[in-house]
Amino acid sequence: MGPMRKKINRVFSVVVIGDKDHGKSTLIGRLAYETGAVQLDTVKRLRETSRIAGGGVEWAHVLDSFHEEREGEMTLDTTRIVLEYKHNHIELIDVPGHQQLWKNMLSGSSVAQCALLVVAADSGLTPQAMRHIEIVKALGIKSVIVVINKCDLIGYSRVTYTVVASRVKETLKKMQCTVVSMLPASGREGHNITRASKRLAWFKGATVMGALENACAVNLKGNVRFVALVQHVFPNAFVGRVESGCLYASDFLQDQNGVLMGGIKKLMSCNRAVSCVAEGAVFEVLLHNPHPGLERGSMFTSKKNRARFGASARCAYLFFSKPTRKKLVYSTALREIEILNINPDTSTYMCYEDRMTFAGNVYPGEKFAIKNRDHVIGIGTVLEIV
């Protein structure tokens, strides 16, 4: 019997989207406070600031990085907060909800497996929120947890909540999104965040944290195919980054053409030998024998958990602006390849799914920017190789 494989603690990432005035940052701040992710000194400072100002605690300020942002009442930077859940971690990614800053969503959404849509109970879905949904769809995210927030503004009314929730659910269905959970809450007052609330006693579903835990449990059951990209090449060694799945020191590697690269002599991360590395990790591999053709941007997988590569794929994509020329480029952090075939006759800010062909190999789950004359005019995700 071979050696037992170490259990990997994978991160379940959730991007929080919605209109700028619907309480996203307040909800995340309250979640962070109730799950112990906020230091006590920070809570004391917030309470003291609120006492001096003569108002309630502004939980949104938990996420603010700069004093100037608090004064302007805007959240400018993408913020990540990790909540511990059993042996795994739930990462909440707060991205700007302000229309003029929509491009900053890409840095947050690109690693997320699920979206948490925050909708104010007294307003319903807005055009800004629907645009956010189209963007995360183009980044391969179709599973959505919906929080009908600010229920304190509707007096915690079951009737009003039911009407708003029904409208949101119907709209998301038309947008081809899967609602994995929908629930009422009040981020400001702290109702139905981590514990059931008496003010919402009529609701028998999950809390916000419960819904995140359920989505995490379902997602982490899946067997994610291993893909990594080469960052630097040395004689008999290379440095790479795990894009999906896990790599074990006992694995045999294969390049994107299916050619066996051989076994791993040593697997290292953070300047020490390790038995495995997970998604997002940068690592170094020492090979028993050099592999020809290995260069920066090369993709590879493992023999046991092999991913499929190909130059033709069904993709989800969205244009921010219309292409001004036929030649478009598929661009990631480490490589650029020409797009040979794509339908450019689509509306802007609408997510489409269609077949695309490329001048090189891609893999399922890869996120990319669409460039036209070095300008990013769209984004997309590879759904499957065809």
Secondary structure per residue as TSV (DSSP state, phi and psi in degrees):
chain	resnum	aa	ss	phi	psi
A	1	M	-	360.0	133.1
A	2	G	-	-73.4	168.6
A	3	P	-	-63.8	145.6
A	4	M	-	-69.9	140.8
A	5	R	-	-85.3	137.8
A	6	K	-	-68.1	138.4
A	7	K	-	-71.8	130.8
A	8	I	-	-92.3	130.7
A	9	N	-	-87.5	96.7
A	10	R	-	-84.9	152.9
A	11	V	E	-97.2	128.6
A	12	F	E	-99.2	112.5
A	13	S	E	-101.4	134.7
A	14	V	E	-127.4	123.8
A	15	V	E	-92.3	132.6
A	16	V	E	-97.6	121.2
A	17	I	E	-126.4	166.4
A	18	G	E	141.9	175.9
A	19	D	-	-64.7	149.5
A	20	K	T	-63.4	-22.7
A	21	D	T	-103.9	12.8
A	22	H	S	-98.9	7.0
A	23	G	-	89.1	27.5
A	24	K	H	-59.4	-53.8
A	25	S	H	-65.3	-36.5
A	26	T	H	-63.3	-43.0
A	27	L	H	-63.1	-45.0
A	28	I	H	-65.8	-42.4
A	29	G	H	-60.3	-41.0
A	30	R	H	-67.0	-41.1
A	31	L	H	-59.6	-45.9
A	32	A	H	-61.1	-40.7
A	33	Y	H	-65.7	-47.6
A	34	E	H	-72.8	-18.5
A	35	T	T	-100.7	5.6
A	36	G	T	78.6	18.1
A	37	A	-	-85.4	-6.3
A	38	V	S	-106.6	133.6
A	39	Q	-	-66.7	147.5
A	40	L	H	-61.4	-34.6
A	41	D	H	-62.0	-37.5
A	42	T	H	-66.2	-42.4
A	43	V	H	-64.2	-43.1
A	44	K	H	-60.8	-40.9
A	45	R	H	-66.2	-40.3
A	46	L	H	-64.9	-41.6
A	47	R	H	-66.2	-38.8
A	48	E	H	-67.4	-41.5
A	49	T	H	-61.8	-41.5
A	50	S	H	-66.8	-37.6
A	51	R	H	-63.5	-41.7
A	52	I	H	-68.2	-39.2
A	53	A	H	-76.7	-16.3
A	54	G	T	78.6	27.6
A	55	G	S	-134.3	-173.1
A	56	G	-	-79.2	169.0
A	57	V	-	-66.7	128.3
A	58	E	-	-90.4	91.8
A	59	W	G	-65.8	-19.8
A	60	A	G	-62.9	-25.6
A	61	H	G	-71.6	-12.0
A	62	V	G	-58.3	-33.9
A	63	L	S	-90.1	-14.8
A	64	D	-	-71.4	135.2
A	65	S	-	-93.5	-26.4
A	66	F	S	-130.8	146.5
A	67	H	H	-60.6	-34.3
A	68	E	H	-64.8	-34.4
A	69	E	H	-67.2	-38.0
A	70	R	H	-65.3	-39.7
A	71	E	H	-65.2	-34.5
A	72	G	H	-85.3	-2.5
A	73	E	T	56.1	39.3
A	74	M	-	-132.4	143.8
A	75	T	-	-100.7	110.3
A	76	L	-	-95.8	-37.4
A	77	D	S	-99.0	148.2
A	78	T	-	-64.9	128.3
A	79	T	E	-122.0	139.1
A	80	R	E	-121.3	130.7
A	81	I	E	-127.6	130.0
A	82	V	E	-103.9	125.2
A	83	L	E	-106.4	130.7
A	84	E	E	-77.5	138.1
A	85	Y	E	-141.7	103.7
A	86	K	T	52.5	-121.1
A	87	H	T	-95.1	6.1
A	88	N	E	-121.1	-179.4
A	89	H	E	-131.2	140.3
A	90	I	E	-106.8	118.2
A	91	E	E	-102.0	121.4
A	92	L	E	-97.7	127.2
A	93	I	E	-112.4	113.2
A	94	D	E	-95.9	121.1
A	95	V	-	-116.4	154.6
A	96	P	-	-58.0	133.5
A	97	G	-	-96.7	0.9
A	98	H	S	-80.1	133.7
A	99	Q	G	-56.6	-37.8
A	100	Q	G	-72.8	-8.2
A	101	L	G	-115.2	22.8
A	102	W	G	-61.3	-29.8
A	103	K	G	-62.3	-28.2
A	104	N	G	-66.8	-13.0
A	105	M	H	-64.2	-28.2
A	106	L	H	-59.9	-39.7
A	107	S	H	-66.8	-28.7
A	108	G	H	-87.7	-43.8
A	109	S	H	-72.8	-25.7
A	110	S	T	-63.6	-23.8
A	111	V	T	-106.7	0.2
A	112	A	-	-82.4	147.7
A	113	Q	S	-102.7	-11.5
A	114	C	E	-152.9	156.0
A	115	A	E	-115.5	140.2
A	116	L	E	-107.9	107.5
A	117	L	E	-93.5	121.2
A	118	V	E	-102.5	121.9
A	119	V	E	-125.0	125.9
A	120	A	E	-70.1	133.0
A	121	A	T	-63.9	-25.8
A	122	D	T	-93.9	2.9
A	123	S	T	-128.0	-38.3
A	124	G	-	80.8	-172.2
A	125	L	-	-67.0	138.1
A	126	T	-	-113.1	163.4
A	127	P	H	-57.0	-35.4
A	128	Q	H	-63.9	-43.8
A	129	A	H	-64.5	-39.1
A	130	M	H	-67.4	-33.3
A	131	R	H	-66.7	-40.7
A	132	H	H	-59.3	-40.7
A	133	I	H	-62.1	-43.4
A	134	E	H	-61.2	-38.8
A	135	I	H	-66.1	-46.4
A	136	V	H	-69.1	-29.6
A	137	K	H	-61.8	-41.9
A	138	A	H	-66.6	-19.3
A	139	L	T	-96.3	17.1
A	140	G	T	83.7	11.5
A	141	I	-	-104.3	114.4
A	142	K	-	-119.2	-12.5
A	143	S	E	-87.0	127.0
A	144	V	E	-130.7	130.0
A	145	I	E	-97.2	125.7
A	146	V	E	-107.4	123.9
A	147	V	E	-110.2	115.6
A	148	I	E	-83.3	97.0
A	149	N	E	-89.3	173.7
A	150	K	-	59.2	37.4
A	151	C	G	-66.8	-15.0
A	152	D	G	-65.1	-26.6
A	153	L	G	-77.3	-13.1
A	154	I	G	-112.1	15.9
A	155	G	T	67.1	25.6
A	156	Y	T	56.2	35.3
A	157	S	-	-73.3	125.2
A	158	R	H	-66.1	-39.4
A	159	V	H	-63.5	-48.6
A	160	T	H	-63.5	-43.2
A	161	Y	H	-58.9	-45.0
A	162	T	H	-61.0	-41.0
A	163	V	H	-64.7	-48.4
A	164	V	H	-63.4	-45.7
A	165	A	H	-61.8	-40.5
A	166	S	H	-63.4	-41.8
A	167	R	H	-66.4	-42.1
A	168	V	H	-64.4	-44.5
A	169	K	H	-61.3	-42.1
A	170	E	H	-65.5	-41.6
A	171	T	H	-64.5	-43.6
A	172	L	H	-66.1	-32.9
A	173	K	H	-64.0	-42.4
A	174	K	H	-65.2	-30.0
A	175	M	T	-86.4	5.3
A	176	Q	T	61.8	41.3
A	177	C	-	-106.6	147.7
A	178	T	E	-98.9	116.0
A	179	V	E	-85.3	109.3
A	180	V	E	-86.0	-20.8
A	181	S	E	-164.6	143.6
A	182	M	E	-137.5	131.3
A	183	L	E	-153.9	156.4
A	184	P	E	-90.5	154.2
A	185	A	-	-164.6	167.0
A	186	S	B	-136.6	104.2
A	187	G	T	-64.8	-40.7
A	188	R	T	-65.0	-44.2
A	189	E	T	-91.5	-10.9
A	190	G	T	79.2	31.6
A	191	H	B	-99.0	131.2
A	192	N	S	63.1	34.2
A	193	I	S	-88.9	-62.2
A	194	T	S	-120.6	-12.4
A	195	R	S	-134.0	150.2
A	196	A	-	-61.9	145.7
A	197	S	-	-112.6	138.7
A	198	K	G	-67.0	-31.4
A	199	R	G	-67.7	-21.1
A	200	L	G	-118.9	38.0
A	201	A	T	-60.5	-25.5
A	202	W	T	-71.1	-15.7
A	203	F	-	-93.6	123.3
A	204	K	-	-105.5	8.2
A	205	G	S	-87.4	-160.9
A	206	A	-	-79.1	158.8
A	207	T	-	-78.6	175.2
A	208	V	H	-60.6	-46.3
A	209	M	H	-65.9	-37.8
A	210	G	H	-62.3	-41.4
A	211	A	H	-64.5	-38.6
A	212	L	H	-65.6	-41.4
A	213	E	H	-64.1	-42.1
A	214	N	H	-63.5	-43.5
A	215	A	H	-64.8	-37.5
A	216	C	H	-63.5	-45.5
A	217	A	H	-61.8	-41.6
A	218	V	H	-67.4	-44.8
A	219	N	H	-64.6	-41.5
A	220	L	T	-76.8	-5.6
A	221	K	T	-75.2	-22.8
A	222	G	S	-69.8	150.2
A	223	N	-	-96.5	104.0
A	224	V	-	-85.8	127.9
A	225	R	-	-65.9	142.5
A	226	F	B	-84.9	128.6
A	227	V	E	-139.3	137.1
A	228	A	E	-139.0	156.1
A	229	L	E	-117.8	138.9
A	230	V	E	-77.7	132.5
A	231	Q	E	-104.8	-39.8
A	232	H	E	-144.2	145.8
A	233	V	E	-119.7	135.7
A	234	F	E	-130.7	166.9
A	235	P	T	-59.4	121.2
A	236	N	T	63.1	17.5
A	237	A	E	-158.0	159.7
A	238	F	E	-155.7	159.0
A	239	V	E	-107.9	134.9
A	240	G	E	-139.0	174.2
A	241	R	E	-129.9	131.9
A	242	V	E	-75.1	118.4
A	243	E	E	-89.2	-32.8
A	244	S	E	-158.3	152.9
A	245	G	S	76.3	-160.9
A	246	C	-	-133.7	149.7
A	247	L	E	-119.3	131.2
A	248	Y	E	-110.4	151.1
A	249	A	T	-63.1	-21.4
A	250	S	T	-88.6	-2.7
A	251	D	-	-74.0	156.7
A	252	F	E	-105.1	136.6
A	253	L	E	-95.5	148.8
A	254	Q	E	-130.6	141.4
A	255	D	E	-81.3	179.9
A	256	Q	T	-67.4	-14.1
A	257	N	T	-95.9	4.9
A	258	G	S	85.3	5.5
A	259	V	-	-80.3	129.3
A	260	L	E	-68.2	126.1
A	261	M	E	-91.7	-9.0
A	262	G	E	97.4	-175.9
A	263	G	E	-83.9	168.4
A	264	I	E	-94.9	124.9
A	265	K	E	-75.8	-43.8
A	266	K	E	-153.4	136.9
A	267	L	E	-111.5	125.0
A	268	M	E	-128.9	147.6
A	269	S	E	-150.1	135.9
A	270	C	T	56.5	40.1
A	271	N	T	65.1	26.2
A	272	R	E	-145.1	153.2
A	273	A	E	-70.8	136.4
A	274	V	-	-133.1	162.0
A	275	S	S	-91.7	-18.6
A	276	C	E	-162.8	156.6
A	277	V	E	-134.5	146.4
A	278	A	-	-113.4	177.1
A	279	E	T	-50.3	130.5
A	280	G	T	94.1	-13.5
A	281	A	-	-78.7	142.3
A	282	V	E	-97.7	134.2
A	283	F	E	-143.8	166.4
A	284	E	E	-122.6	135.5
A	285	V	E	-116.1	127.4
A	286	L	E	-99.2	122.2
A	287	L	E	-94.7	153.3
A	288	H	S	-68.4	-35.7
A	289	N	S	-137.0	146.5
A	290	P	-	-66.0	148.2
A	291	H	-	-113.2	120.0
A	292	P	T	-67.9	147.2
A	293	G	T	85.3	1.7
A	294	L	-	-77.4	125.8
A	295	E	-	-148.8	169.6
A	296	R	T	-57.0	129.5
A	297	G	T	94.8	-10.1
A	298	S	-	-63.6	142.2
A	299	M	E	-103.1	148.2
A	300	F	E	-150.9	166.7
A	301	T	E	-139.8	-171.3
A	302	S	E	-114.1	153.7
A	303	K	S	-65.6	-38.2
A	304	K	T	-74.9	-36.6
A	305	N	T	-125.4	57.4
A	306	R	B	-71.2	131.7
A	307	A	-	-91.2	158.1
A	308	R	-	-100.5	132.0
A	309	F	-	-113.9	155.3
A	310	G	E	-175.1	165.5
A	311	A	E	-99.6	3.6
A	312	S	E	-132.0	128.5
A	313	A	E	-151.0	153.4
A	314	R	E	-87.1	126.8
A	315	C	E	-127.5	152.6
A	316	A	E	-99.4	133.9
A	317	Y	E	-152.0	161.2
A	318	L	E	-147.3	135.5
A	319	F	E	-98.8	135.2
A	320	F	S	-83.8	-33.1
A	321	S	S	-147.1	159.1
A	322	K	-	-71.4	139.9
A	323	P	-	-64.0	141.8
A	324	T	S	-100.5	-4.6
A	325	R	S	-149.4	162.5
A	326	K	S	-74.0	-34.6
A	327	K	-	-77.0	113.8
A	328	L	E	-117.8	155.9
A	329	V	E	-123.0	135.6
A	330	Y	E	-88.3	117.0
A	331	S	E	-126.0	131.4
A	332	T	-	-125.5	-176.8
A	333	A	S	-63.6	-29.2
A	334	L	S	-113.1	-10.0
A	335	R	-	-156.1	159.4
A	336	E	E	-136.8	133.8
A	337	I	E	-135.6	153.2
A	338	E	E	-75.3	140.3
A	339	I	E	-88.4	117.7
A	340	L	E	-85.7	-29.1
A	341	N	E	-149.7	123.3
A	342	I	-	-156.5	146.9
A	343	N	-	-86.9	106.3
A	344	P	-	-85.2	-9.0
A	345	D	-	-84.8	62.7
A	346	T	S	-127.2	158.9
A	347	S	-	-72.7	149.0
A	348	T	T	-74.4	151.4
A	349	Y	T	59.4	29.2
A	350	M	-	-125.6	127.7
A	351	C	-	-81.1	131.8
A	352	Y	E	-123.7	154.1
A	353	E	E	-120.2	125.8
A	354	D	E	-159.4	167.0
A	355	R	E	-80.5	137.2
A	356	M	E	-130.9	148.6
A	357	T	E	-122.1	151.4
A	358	F	E	-134.4	165.2
A	359	A	E	-86.8	11.6
A	360	G	E	-161.4	177.0
A	361	N	E	-81.1	147.7
A	362	V	E	-130.8	175.9
A	363	Y	-	-141.1	153.3
A	364	P	T	-58.9	134.1
A	365	G	T	96.1	-11.6
A	366	E	-	-71.9	132.2
A	367	K	E	-94.3	145.7
A	368	F	E	-149.0	157.8
A	369	A	E	-101.4	148.7
A	370	I	E	-103.4	119.5
A	371	K	E	-108.5	144.5
A	372	N	E	-134.6	111.1
A	373	R	T	54.9	46.2
A	374	D	T	68.9	6.1
A	375	H	E	-105.2	135.1
A	376	V	E	-76.4	117.7
A	377	I	E	-115.9	1.3
A	378	G	E	-173.1	174.6
A	379	I	E	-138.5	164.7
A	380	G	E	-167.3	175.0
A	381	T	E	-140.4	137.6
A	382	V	E	-78.5	122.0
A	383	L	E	-91.0	-46.3
A	384	E	E	-161.1	151.7
A	385	I	E	-82.0	134.0
A	386	V	-	-128.2	360.0
